[in-house]
Amino acid sequence: MLYTKEERLDIGRQIYNGEMTRYEAAEKYGISDQTARDYMRLYRFTNHLPPKQGRRPSSVESPTIRMDVNKQQADLSDLEGMTKEELIQELVKSRIREARLKKGYEVKGDGAIVLYDSKNIK
């Protein structure tokens, strides 16, 4: 289907304002989700609006590791008081943990193994 510029801008406005997702717009108007995204960008560009800073939707939620900035700074102060041997030991533990996460599992402090989906976590 071909839409006029005004119709494309209206579709883009609805997506930009969060009235519908680009996937909903694609289904409703018989266009691809990429075209719907382009309409939203056209609306944004035409009206000199900033890009949206929202969370991207994902079809499958995967476990993520998030670190609080304050906690990270506290951990760094803990490291300052360690000896060279203790720092090396912590580095080895960190690399082992990272390798396990890439393979899709994690070992908790009590020895329990937590398996993640088959995708690598990188």
C-alpha distance (Angstrom), angle and dihedral (degrees) to the residues before:
residue distance angle dihedral
M1 . . .
L2 3.76 . .
Y3 3.77 119.3 .
T4 3.77 128.5 -164.0
K5 3.78 119.2 -115.6
E6 3.81 90.5 -103.1
E7 3.82 91.1 52.7
R8 3.81 91.5 47.7
L9 3.82 89.8 50.0
D10 3.81 90.6 49.3
I11 3.81 91.2 51.3
G12 3.81 89.1 47.5
R13 3.82 91.3 49.2
Q14 3.79 91.4 53.2
I15 3.78 91.3 51.3
Y16 3.81 94.0 43.7
N17 3.80 92.7 49.4
G18 3.80 91.5 49.0
E19 3.79 95.1 -115.0
M20 3.80 87.5 130.4
T21 3.77 137.9 -3.1
R22 3.77 121.9 -109.9
Y23 3.80 88.2 -108.8
E24 3.80 92.0 54.5
A25 3.82 90.0 47.2
A26 3.80 90.6 49.7
E27 3.79 91.3 53.5
K28 3.80 94.7 42.8
Y29 3.82 96.6 47.5
G30 3.81 99.2 33.1
I31 3.81 96.1 -116.0
S32 3.79 133.5 119.5
D33 3.78 120.4 -92.5
Q34 3.82 88.2 -116.4
T35 3.81 90.2 56.3
A36 3.80 89.9 48.5
R37 3.80 88.6 52.2
D38 3.80 89.5 49.9
Y39 3.83 89.8 52.2
M40 3.80 89.5 52.5
R41 3.80 90.4 49.5
L42 3.81 90.1 48.6
Y43 3.82 89.6 52.7
R44 3.80 91.2 47.3
F45 3.81 93.0 47.7
T46 3.81 94.2 45.1
N47 3.80 91.9 51.4
H48 3.84 95.2 39.2
L49 3.81 92.6 -121.5
P50 3.82 126.0 159.5
P51 3.81 121.0 -110.3
K52 3.79 115.2 -89.0
Q53 3.79 114.2 -102.0
G54 3.79 98.9 -153.0
R55 3.76 133.9 133.7
R56 3.76 113.3 -88.0
P57 3.77 112.7 -121.3
S58 3.76 116.7 -121.0
S59 3.75 127.3 -163.6
V60 3.82 93.0 -142.5
E61 3.75 121.1 36.3
S62 3.78 109.9 -140.2
P63 3.77 124.7 -166.6
T64 3.77 112.4 -95.2
I65 3.74 131.6 -165.6
R66 3.77 113.4 -133.9
M67 3.74 123.8 -179.8
D68 3.78 123.4 -156.8
V69 3.81 111.2 -126.8
N70 3.80 92.3 -134.0
K71 3.80 90.9 51.0
Q72 3.80 90.6 49.3
Q73 3.81 91.2 52.5
A74 3.81 90.4 48.3
D75 3.81 89.6 51.3
L76 3.80 90.1 52.4
S77 3.79 91.5 53.9
D78 3.81 88.0 52.1
L79 3.81 89.8 53.7
E80 3.79 93.1 53.3
G81 3.79 91.5 67.8
M82 3.84 94.8 50.9
T83 3.76 127.4 103.1
K84 3.79 122.1 -120.1
E85 3.81 91.8 -100.8
E86 3.81 92.3 50.7
L87 3.81 90.9 49.4
I88 3.81 90.7 51.3
Q89 3.81 90.4 49.6
E90 3.82 91.3 51.1
L91 3.80 90.8 48.4
V92 3.82 91.1 52.3
K93 3.83 90.7 49.0
S94 3.78 90.3 49.8
R95 3.81 93.1 51.0
I96 3.81 91.9 47.7
R97 3.81 90.3 50.6
E98 3.81 90.8 49.1
A99 3.82 92.0 50.1
R100 3.82 91.1 49.6
L101 3.80 91.7 50.2
K102 3.80 90.4 50.9
K103 3.80 88.5 54.2
G104 3.78 90.5 50.8
Y105 3.78 106.6 -102.8
E106 3.76 142.0 83.8
V107 3.79 132.9 -157.1
K108 3.80 115.6 -139.2
G109 3.80 124.4 -146.5
D110 3.81 93.5 -94.5
G111 3.81 91.7 52.7
A112 3.80 95.2 -100.5
I113 3.81 113.5 145.6
V114 3.79 118.4 -136.5
L115 3.80 114.2 -159.0
Y116 3.79 121.0 -155.0
D117 3.79 128.4 -162.4
S118 3.79 119.8 -68.7
K119 3.80 93.7 -92.3
N120 3.76 119.6 97.0
I121 3.77 115.0 -111.0
K122 3.77 107.1 -135.4
